[in-house]
Structures are given as C-alpha cells and as structure tokens.
C-alpha cells in the first residue's frame, strides 16, 4: 500500500473535485447549446411556414 502525506491526499481530492466540476460544467454548456440549436430550428421552421403560407395566400 502506498503511503500518502495529508498534502498529497488534499491535492488529489482537490484535483478530483475540479475534474468533476469541469465535467458537469461542460455537460451544462452542451445542454445549453443543444437547447439553443433546437430553439433556432423551431424559429426557422416557423419562418419557413409563414413564408410558404404568405406565398400561397398572395398567389
């Protein structure tokens, strides 16, 4: 079994905590970009529909 000093244990826990935080943060950012992407797709679909409807309506 490897012996670690309290400072090494503290550094290890801190690095692990920071890594977990980064993983969660990237997950949140990815989720936000997906939401934004879907929102933009909805807007474009809505505008396409409006354009086609107005085009048919005007004749």
PDB file of N, CA, C and O in Angstrom:
ATOM      1  N   UNK A   1       0.830  -1.179   0.000  1.00  0.00           N
ATOM      2  CA  UNK A   1       0.000   0.000   0.000  1.00  0.00           C
ATOM      3  C   UNK A   1       0.877   1.246   0.000  1.00  0.00           C
ATOM      4  O   UNK A   1       1.877   1.328   0.714  1.00  0.00           O
ATOM      5  N   UNK A   2       0.483   2.197  -0.806  1.00  0.00           N
ATOM      6  CA  UNK A   2       1.274   3.408  -0.946  1.00  0.00           C
ATOM      7  C   UNK A   2       0.896   4.408   0.150  1.00  0.00           C
ATOM      8  O   UNK A   2      -0.281   4.647   0.424  1.00  0.00           O
ATOM      9  N   UNK A   3       1.922   4.976   0.761  1.00  0.00           N
ATOM     10  CA  UNK A   3       1.668   5.959   1.813  1.00  0.00           C
ATOM     11  C   UNK A   3       1.597   7.350   1.194  1.00  0.00           C
ATOM     12  O   UNK A   3       2.447   7.726   0.387  1.00  0.00           O
ATOM     13  N   UNK A   4       0.590   8.099   1.576  1.00  0.00           N
ATOM     14  CA  UNK A   4       0.453   9.471   1.088  1.00  0.00           C
ATOM     15  C   UNK A   4       0.428  10.438   2.256  1.00  0.00           C
ATOM     16  O   UNK A   4      -0.123  10.155   3.320  1.00  0.00           O
ATOM     17  N   UNK A   5       1.037  11.571   2.026  1.00  0.00           N
ATOM     18  CA  UNK A   5       1.001  12.614   3.053  1.00  0.00           C
ATOM     19  C   UNK A   5      -0.354  13.313   2.985  1.00  0.00           C
ATOM     20  O   UNK A   5      -1.042  13.235   1.968  1.00  0.00           O
ATOM     21  N   UNK A   6      -0.738  13.990   4.058  1.00  0.00           N
ATOM     22  CA  UNK A   6      -2.013  14.724   4.022  1.00  0.00           C
ATOM     23  C   UNK A   6      -2.085  15.743   2.884  1.00  0.00           C
ATOM     24  O   UNK A   6      -3.153  15.968   2.315  1.00  0.00           O
ATOM     25  N   UNK A   7      -0.942  16.358   2.553  1.00  0.00           N
ATOM     26  CA  UNK A   7      -0.925  17.327   1.453  1.00  0.00           C
ATOM     27  C   UNK A   7      -1.220  16.637   0.117  1.00  0.00           C
ATOM     28  O   UNK A   7      -1.956  17.174  -0.712  1.00  0.00           O
ATOM     29  N   UNK A   8      -0.646  15.449  -0.088  1.00  0.00           N
ATOM     30  CA  UNK A   8      -0.911  14.704  -1.320  1.00  0.00           C
ATOM     31  C   UNK A   8      -2.380  14.303  -1.402  1.00  0.00           C
ATOM     32  O   UNK A   8      -2.991  14.378  -2.468  1.00  0.00           O
ATOM     33  N   UNK A   9      -2.944  13.876  -0.272  1.00  0.00           N
ATOM     34  CA  UNK A   9      -4.358  13.495  -0.244  1.00  0.00           C
ATOM     35  C   UNK A   9      -5.228  14.702  -0.572  1.00  0.00           C
ATOM     36  O   UNK A   9      -6.185  14.599  -1.339  1.00  0.00           O
ATOM     37  N   UNK A  10      -4.887  15.846   0.015  1.00  0.00           N
ATOM     38  CA  UNK A  10      -5.642  17.076  -0.234  1.00  0.00           C
ATOM     39  C   UNK A  10      -5.580  17.458  -1.714  1.00  0.00           C
ATOM     40  O   UNK A  10      -6.600  17.791  -2.318  1.00  0.00           O
ATOM     41  N   UNK A  11      -4.371  17.407  -2.297  1.00  0.00           N
ATOM     42  CA  UNK A  11      -4.214  17.752  -3.719  1.00  0.00           C
ATOM     43  C   UNK A  11      -5.025  16.799  -4.598  1.00  0.00           C
ATOM     44  O   UNK A  11      -5.683  17.219  -5.550  1.00  0.00           O
ATOM     45  N   UNK A  12      -4.963  15.509  -4.261  1.00  0.00           N
ATOM     46  CA  UNK A  12      -5.693  14.512  -5.044  1.00  0.00           C
ATOM     47  C   UNK A  12      -7.196  14.782  -5.000  1.00  0.00           C
ATOM     48  O   UNK A  12      -7.866  14.759  -6.033  1.00  0.00           O
ATOM     49  N   UNK A  13      -7.723  15.038  -3.799  1.00  0.00           N
ATOM     50  CA  UNK A  13      -9.157  15.312  -3.661  1.00  0.00           C
ATOM     51  C   UNK A  13      -9.553  16.589  -4.390  1.00  0.00           C
ATOM     52  O   UNK A  13     -10.611  16.657  -5.016  1.00  0.00           O
ATOM     53  N   UNK A  14      -8.687  17.603  -4.300  1.00  0.00           N
ATOM     54  CA  UNK A  14      -8.975  18.876  -4.965  1.00  0.00           C
ATOM     55  C   UNK A  14      -9.001  18.695  -6.487  1.00  0.00           C
ATOM     56  O   UNK A  14      -9.897  19.203  -7.160  1.00  0.00           O
ATOM     57  N   UNK A  15      -8.013  17.967  -7.025  1.00  0.00           N
ATOM     58  CA  UNK A  15      -7.973  17.710  -8.465  1.00  0.00           C
ATOM     59  C   UNK A  15      -9.203  16.924  -8.909  1.00  0.00           C
ATOM     60  O   UNK A  15      -9.800  17.219  -9.944  1.00  0.00           O
ATOM     61  N   UNK A  16      -9.573  15.920  -8.116  1.00  0.00           N
ATOM     62  CA  UNK A  16     -10.747  15.108  -8.444  1.00  0.00           C
ATOM     63  C   UNK A  16     -12.007  15.965  -8.443  1.00  0.00           C
ATOM     64  O   UNK A  16     -12.847  15.845  -9.335  1.00  0.00           O
ATOM     65  N   UNK A  17     -12.136  16.831  -7.438  1.00  0.00           N
ATOM     66  CA  UNK A  17     -13.299  17.711  -7.330  1.00  0.00           C
ATOM     67  C   UNK A  17     -13.354  18.677  -8.517  1.00  0.00           C
ATOM     68  O   UNK A  17     -14.419  18.893  -9.096  1.00  0.00           O
ATOM     69  N   UNK A  18     -12.201  19.258  -8.876  1.00  0.00           N
ATOM     70  CA  UNK A  18     -12.154  20.178 -10.015  1.00  0.00           C
ATOM     71  C   UNK A  18     -12.507  19.468 -11.318  1.00  0.00           C
ATOM     72  O   UNK A  18     -13.208  20.025 -12.163  1.00  0.00           O
ATOM     73  N   UNK A  19     -12.025  18.251 -11.477  1.00  0.00           N
ATOM     74  CA  UNK A  19     -12.326  17.486 -12.681  1.00  0.00           C
ATOM     75  C   UNK A  19     -13.819  17.181 -12.773  1.00  0.00           C
ATOM     76  O   UNK A  19     -14.417  17.314 -13.841  1.00  0.00           O
ATOM     77  N   UNK A  20     -14.421  16.770 -11.651  1.00  0.00           N
ATOM     78  CA  UNK A  20     -15.864  16.503 -11.646  1.00  0.00           C
ATOM     79  C   UNK A  20     -16.648  17.769 -11.967  1.00  0.00           C
ATOM     80  O   UNK A  20     -17.646  17.719 -12.686  1.00  0.00           O
ATOM     81  N   UNK A  21     -16.198  18.906 -11.433  1.00  0.00           N
ATOM     82  CA  UNK A  21     -16.865  20.177 -11.710  1.00  0.00           C
ATOM     83  C   UNK A  21     -16.781  20.516 -13.198  1.00  0.00           C
ATOM     84  O   UNK A  21     -17.771  20.930 -13.801  1.00  0.00           O
ATOM     85  N   UNK A  22     -15.589  20.337 -13.791  1.00  0.00           N
ATOM     86  CA  UNK A  22     -15.422  20.624 -15.218  1.00  0.00           C
ATOM     87  C   UNK A  22     -16.324  19.732 -16.066  1.00  0.00           C
ATOM     88  O   UNK A  22     -16.912  20.193 -17.044  1.00  0.00           O
ATOM     89  N   UNK A  23     -16.433  18.462 -15.695  1.00  0.00           N
ATOM     90  CA  UNK A  23     -17.282  17.536 -16.442  1.00  0.00           C
ATOM     91  C   UNK A  23     -18.738  17.981 -16.372  1.00  0.00           C
ATOM     92  O   UNK A  23     -19.436  17.989 -17.387  1.00  0.00           O
ATOM     93  N   UNK A  24     -19.203  18.355 -15.167  1.00  0.00           N
ATOM     94  CA  UNK A  24     -20.584  18.828 -15.018  1.00  0.00           C
ATOM     95  C   UNK A  24     -20.808  20.115 -15.798  1.00  0.00           C
ATOM     96  O   UNK A  24     -21.850  20.293 -16.429  1.00  0.00           O
ATOM     97  N   UNK A  25     -19.824  21.015 -15.752  1.00  0.00           N
ATOM     98  CA  UNK A  25     -19.958  22.307 -16.430  1.00  0.00           C
ATOM     99  C   UNK A  25     -20.020  22.125 -17.947  1.00  0.00           C
ATOM    100  O   UNK A  25     -20.824  22.775 -18.615  1.00  0.00           O
ATOM    101  N   UNK A  26     -19.175  21.244 -18.495  1.00  0.00           N
ATOM    102  CA  UNK A  26     -19.222  21.011 -19.935  1.00  0.00           C
ATOM    103  C   UNK A  26     -20.547  20.372 -20.324  1.00  0.00           C
ATOM    104  O   UNK A  26     -21.081  20.643 -21.399  1.00  0.00           O
ATOM    105  N   UNK A  27     -21.078  19.521 -19.444  1.00  0.00           N
ATOM    106  CA  UNK A  27     -22.391  18.928 -19.704  1.00  0.00           C
ATOM    107  C   UNK A  27     -23.467  19.990 -19.763  1.00  0.00           C
ATOM    108  O   UNK A  27     -24.334  19.955 -20.636  1.00  0.00           O
ATOM    109  N   UNK A  28     -23.416  20.942 -18.831  1.00  0.00           N
ATOM    110  CA  UNK A  28     -24.400  22.030 -18.822  1.00  0.00           C
ATOM    111  C   UNK A  28     -24.277  22.888 -20.068  1.00  0.00           C
ATOM    112  O   UNK A  28     -25.278  23.250 -20.685  1.00  0.00           O
ATOM    113  N   UNK A  29     -23.030  23.214 -20.438  1.00  0.00           N
ATOM    114  CA  UNK A  29     -22.826  24.047 -21.624  1.00  0.00           C
ATOM    115  C   UNK A  29     -23.321  23.325 -22.874  1.00  0.00           C
ATOM    116  O   UNK A  29     -23.925  23.937 -23.754  1.00  0.00           O
ATOM    117  N   UNK A  30     -23.060  22.023 -22.945  1.00  0.00           N
ATOM    118  CA  UNK A  30     -23.517  21.240 -24.090  1.00  0.00           C
ATOM    119  C   UNK A  30     -25.043  21.234 -24.149  1.00  0.00           C
ATOM    120  O   UNK A  30     -25.633  21.365 -25.221  1.00  0.00           O
ATOM    121  N   UNK A  31     -25.671  21.080 -22.987  1.00  0.00           N
ATOM    122  CA  UNK A  31     -27.131  21.082 -22.925  1.00  0.00           C
ATOM    123  C   UNK A  31     -27.686  22.431 -23.370  1.00  0.00           C
ATOM    124  O   UNK A  31     -28.689  22.489 -24.082  1.00  0.00           O
ATOM    125  N   UNK A  32     -27.036  23.514 -22.954  1.00  0.00           N
ATOM    126  CA  UNK A  32     -27.484  24.851 -23.356  1.00  0.00           C
ATOM    127  C   UNK A  32     -27.345  25.044 -24.860  1.00  0.00           C
ATOM    128  O   UNK A  32     -28.228  25.619 -25.496  1.00  0.00           O
ATOM    129  N   UNK A  33     -26.232  24.562 -25.436  1.00  0.00           N
ATOM    130  CA  UNK A  33     -26.064  24.721 -26.876  1.00  0.00           C
ATOM    131  C   UNK A  33     -27.100  23.890 -27.626  1.00  0.00           C
ATOM    132  O   UNK A  33     -27.583  24.309 -28.678  1.00  0.00           O
ATOM    133  N   UNK A  34     -27.448  22.709 -27.093  1.00  0.00           N
ATOM    134  CA  UNK A  34     -28.483  21.901 -27.735  1.00  0.00           C
ATOM    135  C   UNK A  34     -29.830  22.611 -27.676  1.00  0.00           C
ATOM    136  O   UNK A  34     -30.566  22.637 -28.663  1.00  0.00           O
ATOM    137  N   UNK A  35     -30.155  23.191 -26.510  1.00  0.00           N
ATOM    138  CA  UNK A  35     -31.414  23.917 -26.382  1.00  0.00           C
ATOM    139  C   UNK A  35     -31.454  25.079 -27.362  1.00  0.00           C
ATOM    140  O   UNK A  35     -32.475  25.321 -28.007  1.00  0.00           O
ATOM    141  N   UNK A  36     -30.347  25.795 -27.473  1.00  0.00           N
ATOM    142  CA  UNK A  36     -30.276  26.934 -28.393  1.00  0.00           C
ATOM    143  C   UNK A  36     -30.444  26.453 -29.837  1.00  0.00           C
ATOM    144  O   UNK A  36     -31.139  27.082 -30.636  1.00  0.00           O
ATOM    145  N   UNK A  37     -29.802  25.338 -30.154  1.00  0.00           N
ATOM    146  CA  UNK A  37     -29.903  24.793 -31.506  1.00  0.00           C
ATOM    147  C   UNK A  37     -31.347  24.412 -31.830  1.00  0.00           C
ATOM    148  O   UNK A  37     -31.836  24.709 -32.920  1.00  0.00           O
ATOM    149  N   UNK A  38     -32.033  23.755 -30.888  1.00  0.00           N
ATOM    150  CA  UNK A  38     -33.430  23.379 -31.122  1.00  0.00           C
ATOM    151  C   UNK A  38     -34.325  24.603 -31.224  1.00  0.00           C
ATOM    152  O   UNK A  38     -35.262  24.627 -32.021  1.00  0.00           O
ATOM    153  N   UNK A  39     -34.036  25.625 -30.413  1.00  0.00           N
ATOM    154  CA  UNK A  39     -34.820  26.850 -30.464  1.00  0.00           C
ATOM    155  C   UNK A  39     -34.666  27.514 -31.838  1.00  0.00           C
ATOM    156  O   UNK A  39     -35.643  27.986 -32.419  1.00  0.00           O
ATOM    157  N   UNK A  40     -33.444  27.545 -32.345  1.00  0.00           N
ATOM    158  CA  UNK A  40     -33.214  28.132 -33.666  1.00  0.00           C
ATOM    159  C   UNK A  40     -33.899  27.315 -34.762  1.00  0.00           C
ATOM    160  O   UNK A  40     -34.419  27.880 -35.724  1.00  0.00           O
ATOM    161  N   UNK A  41     -33.901  25.987 -34.619  1.00  0.00           N
ATOM    162  CA  UNK A  41     -34.597  25.150 -35.603  1.00  0.00           C
ATOM    163  C   UNK A  41     -36.086  25.446 -35.603  1.00  0.00           C
ATOM    164  O   UNK A  41     -36.707  25.524 -36.663  1.00  0.00           O
ATOM    165  N   UNK A  42     -36.667  25.614 -34.406  1.00  0.00           N
ATOM    166  CA  UNK A  42     -38.091  25.942 -34.320  1.00  0.00           C
ATOM    167  C   UNK A  42     -38.389  27.282 -34.980  1.00  0.00           C
ATOM    168  O   UNK A  42     -39.385  27.425 -35.691  1.00  0.00           O
ATOM    169  N   UNK A  43     -37.530  28.253 -34.744  1.00  0.00           N
ATOM    170  CA  UNK A  43     -37.733  29.571 -35.356  1.00  0.00           C
ATOM    171  C   UNK A  43     -37.662  29.467 -36.872  1.00  0.00           C
ATOM    172  O   UNK A  43     -38.490  30.053 -37.569  1.00  0.00           O
ATOM    173  N   UNK A  44     -36.686  28.731 -37.391  1.00  0.00           N
ATOM    174  CA  UNK A  44     -36.572  28.619 -38.848  1.00  0.00           C
ATOM    175  C   UNK A  44     -37.765  27.875 -39.436  1.00  0.00           C
ATOM    176  O   UNK A  44     -38.247  28.235 -40.510  1.00  0.00           O
ATOM    177  N   UNK A  45     -38.247  26.842 -38.746  1.00  0.00           N
ATOM    178  CA  UNK A  45     -39.431  26.135 -39.236  1.00  0.00           C
ATOM    179  C   UNK A  45     -40.633  27.062 -39.268  1.00  0.00           C
ATOM    180  O   UNK A  45     -41.412  27.051 -40.221  1.00  0.00           O
ATOM    181  N   UNK A  46     -40.780  27.865 -38.219  1.00  0.00           N
ATOM    182  CA  UNK A  46     -41.896  28.802 -38.144  1.00  0.00           C
ATOM    183  C   UNK A  46     -41.816  29.823 -39.281  1.00  0.00           C
ATOM    184  O   UNK A  46     -42.822  30.128 -39.922  1.00  0.00           O
ATOM    185  N   UNK A  47     -40.619  30.343 -39.523  1.00  0.00           N
ATOM    186  CA  UNK A  47     -40.458  31.331 -40.592  1.00  0.00           C
ATOM    187  C   UNK A  47     -40.686  30.701 -41.961  1.00  0.00           C
ATOM    188  O   UNK A  47     -41.281  31.328 -42.838  1.00  0.00           O
ATOM    189  N   UNK A  48     -40.222  29.470 -42.154  1.00  0.00           N
ATOM    190  CA  UNK A  48     -40.473  28.777 -43.421  1.00  0.00           C
ATOM    191  C   UNK A  48     -41.966  28.604 -43.651  1.00  0.00           C
ATOM    192  O   UNK A  48     -42.458  28.815 -44.759  1.00  0.00           O
ATOM    193  N   UNK A  49     -42.683  28.222 -42.607  1.00  0.00           N
ATOM    194  CA  UNK A  49     -44.124  28.031 -42.711  1.00  0.00           C
ATOM    195  C   UNK A  49     -44.809  29.350 -43.056  1.00  0.00           C
ATOM    196  O   UNK A  49     -45.674  29.399 -43.930  1.00  0.00           O
ATOM    197  N   UNK A  50     -44.416  30.414 -42.364  1.00  0.00           N
ATOM    198  CA  UNK A  50     -45.017  31.725 -42.628  1.00  0.00           C
ATOM    199  C   UNK A  50     -44.765  32.152 -44.072  1.00  0.00           C
ATOM    200  O   UNK A  50     -45.663  32.659 -44.744  1.00  0.00           O
ATOM    201  N   UNK A  51     -43.532  31.941 -44.541  1.00  0.00           N
ATOM    202  CA  UNK A  51     -43.176  32.340 -45.895  1.00  0.00           C
ATOM    203  C   UNK A  51     -44.007  31.562 -46.914  1.00  0.00           C
ATOM    204  O   UNK A  51     -44.534  32.146 -47.861  1.00  0.00           O
ATOM    205  N   UNK A  52     -44.126  30.256 -46.726  1.00  0.00           N
ATOM    206  CA  UNK A  52     -44.906  29.439 -47.660  1.00  0.00           C
ATOM    207  C   UNK A  52     -46.380  29.823 -47.625  1.00  0.00           C
ATOM    208  O   UNK A  52     -47.033  29.899 -48.666  1.00  0.00           O
ATOM    209  N   UNK A  53     -46.901  30.065 -46.422  1.00  0.00           N
ATOM    210  CA  UNK A  53     -48.310  30.421 -46.281  1.00  0.00           C
ATOM    211  C   UNK A  53     -48.592  31.757 -46.964  1.00  0.00           C
ATOM    212  O   UNK A  53     -49.576  31.888 -47.693  1.00  0.00           O
ATOM    213  N   UNK A  54     -47.734  32.745 -46.730  1.00  0.00           N
ATOM    214  CA  UNK A  54     -47.940  34.060 -47.342  1.00  0.00           C
ATOM    215  C   UNK A  54     -47.790  33.979 -48.860  1.00  0.00           C
ATOM    216  O   UNK A  54     -48.507  34.656 -49.596  1.00  0.00           O
ATOM    217  N   UNK A  55     -46.870  33.160 -49.318  1.00  0.00           N
ATOM    218  CA  UNK A  55     -46.653  32.996 -50.752  1.00  0.00           C
ATOM    219  C   UNK A  55     -47.907  32.392 -51.395  1.00  0.00           C
ATOM    220  O   UNK A  55     -48.344  32.842 -52.454  1.00  0.00           O
ATOM    221  N   UNK A  56     -48.481  31.370 -50.748  1.00  0.00           N
ATOM    222  CA  UNK A  56     -49.698  30.748 -51.277  1.00  0.00           C
ATOM    223  C   UNK A  56     -50.881  31.698 -51.173  1.00  0.00           C
ATOM    224  O   UNK A  56     -51.733  31.733 -52.061  1.00  0.00           O
ATOM    225  N   UNK A  57     -50.936  32.466 -50.095  1.00  0.00           N
ATOM    226  CA  UNK A  57     -52.064  33.363 -49.866  1.00  0.00           C
ATOM    227  C   UNK A  57     -52.073  34.494 -50.892  1.00  0.00           C
ATOM    228  O   UNK A  57     -53.124  34.867 -51.414  1.00  0.00           O
ATOM    229  N   UNK A  58     -50.882  35.036 -51.171  1.00  0.00           N
ATOM    230  CA  UNK A  58     -50.806  36.144 -52.129  1.00  0.00           C
ATOM    231  C   UNK A  58     -50.980  35.647 -53.558  1.00  0.00           C
ATOM    232  O   UNK A  58     -51.416  36.383 -54.442  1.00  0.00           O
ATOM    233  N   UNK A  59     -50.632  34.396 -53.759  1.00  0.00           N
ATOM    234  CA  UNK A  59     -50.985  33.873 -55.016  1.00  0.00           C
ATOM    235  C   UNK A  59     -49.988  33.483 -55.993  1.00  0.00           C
ATOM    236  O   UNK A  59     -50.336  33.029 -57.082  1.00  0.00           O
TER     237      UNK A  59
END
